[in-house]
Every structure is written in structure tokens, then in C-alpha cells.
Amino acid sequence: MNEDGEVFKEDMRQTLEEIARYYMPFGKYGPEHFPPKGKRLYDLPWEYLHWFSQQGWPKSRLGQLMEIVYHMKGDGSEEIFNVFRQADRKRRT
């Protein structure tokens, strides 16, 4: 793999790790309804993310990450989030 490919791969790894750390901070999947932190971004339903795609993403890093999750779920590549789900289950046991 060339240097550009390695840079892309590292950027994607960092972005996925960031997605794994984020929780929905507001709304129907926020802490008020899913205490204590809200739902993890990768566990938000596609339909909920689709609503944001039509209404507008939050103007922050959160919005960027939600959009990435939306596209990954839409194109069927959300299986990668299973790694994070398994790690989360291990932390809770």
C-alpha cells in the first residue's frame, strides 16, 4: 500500500475510534431517555439518522460523525461496529 493509502487507513481508524467513544447527547436517544450518557452513535437507528440527513446535521464534530454512521449503515458496512459492541459488552461484565 502506498503512503496515501496508509494515511487514509490511519484516518479511518481514528474516525471509527472516535465514533465508538461518542454518545448521543440530546433528543430521543440522549441521556434523558438512555441514562446515563445516551445511546452510542453507532447504535442509533438508520431511520433516526436519515431524519437528520433531511433536516440537517448538527454543526459540529458530532454531526460529521453521525453522517459517517448514517452512510455506513446505509451501504451495509455497519458490521464494523460489532467490534465496538463486543468490546463494550466485555467492559460491562
Rosetta blueprint (number, residue, H / E / L):
1 M L
2 N L
3 E H
4 D H
5 G H
6 E H
7 V H
8 F H
9 K H
10 E H
11 D H
12 M H
13 R H
14 Q H
15 T H
16 L H
17 E H
18 E H
19 I H
20 A H
21 R H
22 Y L
23 Y E
24 M L
25 P L
26 F L
27 G H
28 K H
29 Y H
30 G L
31 P L
32 E L
33 H L
34 F L
35 P L
36 P L
37 K L
38 G L
39 K L
40 R E
41 L H
42 Y H
43 D H
44 L L
45 P L
46 W H
47 E H
48 Y H
49 L H
50 H H
51 W H
52 F H
53 S H
54 Q H
55 Q H
56 G L
57 W L
58 P L
59 K L
60 S L
61 R H
62 L H
63 G H
64 Q H
65 L H
66 M H
67 E H
68 I H
69 V H
70 Y H
71 H H
72 M H
73 K H
74 G H
75 D L
76 G L
77 S L
78 E H
79 E H
80 I H
81 F H
82 N H
83 V H
84 F H
85 R H
86 Q H
87 A H
88 D H
89 R H
90 K H
91 R H
92 R H
93 T L
